[in-house]
Amino acid sequence: MNRSRLMNVVQNFRKAKILVVGDFILDQFIWGQVNRISPEAPVPVVQVKRESYMPGGALNVAQNILTLGGTVMPCGVVGRDLFGRMLVKVMKKHAVDTGGVVYDASRPTTQKTRIIAHSQQVVRFDREDAKDISALDLERILKYIQKKIQDVGGVILEDYGKGVVGPVLIREILKLAKKYKKFVLVDPKEKHFPYYKGVTAITPNRKEACGGLAVFGGADSRDGLSIDEVGERLLKRLKSQMVLMTLGEEGMVLFEKNQKVVRIPTAAKEVFDVSGAGDTVIAVFALCLASGARAREAAYISNLAAGIVVGKLGTATVSREELIRSFSEGERQPERAAVRPPTSKQPRAGGAG
């Protein structure tokens, strides 16, 4: 990749505007240390040292866009409860626009609590109601999208399966995107793959891609397919322009309509935490496309960004300066990442699920 060309793309991030629609989550981190095992059960006793809160789910994508200098307009649902108030407060603290927040007194705010000791996640527990949002909530979200879509380069759908992203919402967004010539990217949920027909691109990890293909059923879902076969069949099934599949320490692979498959080796040096790595990928991919990058350039830059963020602990973001520095390092990418012992989380593209 031409370094000056990549630099130009990243510098244009400050002009890019992205609409992010999806599940809002309050991420709580409880940090501590373990010095003994409980006498009550064979479990570690965590001595709590501090707590922190971060905007998670679709809001982590928004945070990534902001950190890289882009403008973001997030839209999602929170409950009229303590955690909802805390989430909006955290959004304001991190300068995330709250104009797209839809309040619903009938459902709780989704919260994920992670207990972390000695740089390892000990356990995670969730508070959520994953039922579909109400017709009124859907109407409010669509009204916000209709108001903003003309001003953005594209739309990201962040689907954590918590009730916001559904077939009606996607259908209406695709109509608007076609009318105003905007791209639509999806960080997918396996069971929802049939919903995504017609989107510009999806960014699944290996497990999601294989599982999503199986949801379609028929001959395409049989076992034993290569990654190339899975990607090409998803491209055909979804009638999309692109599938960007993340493969962990093996990097990424980009499938484009009527183009050769592009493989990108990992840029990670050390892997501390994969929380939110998928959020970084789709945020950077969207910023690049909105800044005039070709798909291959966007995938390459997204891979470098993911390599930076997995070297940080917790749901992290990458700065524009870190990304620019990585261009020189990316010219001599390692073949494999140095992987730390696995934590208790089950990673997915776009966060921890």
Stockholm file with secondary structure:
# STOCKHOLM 1.0

chainA/1-353         MNRSRLMNVVQNFRKAKILVVGDFILDQFIWGQVNRISPEAPVPVVQVKRESYMPGGALNVAQNILTLGGTVMPCGVVGRDLFGRMLVKVMKKHAVDTGGVVYDASRPTTQKTRIIAHSQQVVRFDREDAKDISALDLERILKYIQKKIQDVGGVILEDYGKGVVGPVLIREILKLAKKYKKFVLVDPKEKHFPYYKGVTAITPNRKEACGGLAVFGGADSRDGLSIDEVGERLLKRLKSQMVLMTLGEEGMVLFEKNQKVVRIPTAAKEVFDVSGAGDTVIAVFALCLASGARAREAAYISNLAAGIVVGKLGTATVSREELIRSFSEGERQPERAAVRPPTSKQPRAGGAG
#=GR chainA/1-353 SS CCHHHHHHHHHGGGGCEEEEEECEEEEEEEEEEEEEECSSSSSEEEEEEEEEEEEEEHHHHHHHHHHTTCEEEEEEEEESSHHHHHHHHHHHHTTCCCTTEEEETTSCCEEEEEEEETTEEEEEEEECCCSCCCHHHHHHHHHHHHHHGGGSSEEEEECCSSSSCCHHHHHHHHHHHHHHTCEEEEECCGGGGGGGTTCSEECCBHHHHHHHHHHHCSGGGCSCCCHHHHHHHHHHHHTCSEEEEECGGGCEEEEETTSCCEEECCCCSEESCCTTHHHHHHHHHHHHHHTTCCHHHHHHHHHHHHHHHTTSSSSCCCCHHHHHHHHHHHTTCCSSCEECCCCSCCCBTTBCC
#=GC SS_cons         CCHHHHHHHHHGGGGCEEEEEECEEEEEEEEEEEEEECSSSSSEEEEEEEEEEEEEEHHHHHHHHHHTTCEEEEEEEEESSHHHHHHHHHHHHTTCCCTTEEEETTSCCEEEEEEEETTEEEEEEEECCCSCCCHHHHHHHHHHHHHHGGGSSEEEEECCSSSSCCHHHHHHHHHHHHHHTCEEEEECCGGGGGGGTTCSEECCBHHHHHHHHHHHCSGGGCSCCCHHHHHHHHHHHHTCSEEEEECGGGCEEEEETTSCCEEECCCCSEESCCTTHHHHHHHHHHHHHHTTCCHHHHHHHHHHHHHHHTTSSSSCCCCHHHHHHHHHHHTTCCSSCEECCCCSCCCBTTBCC
//
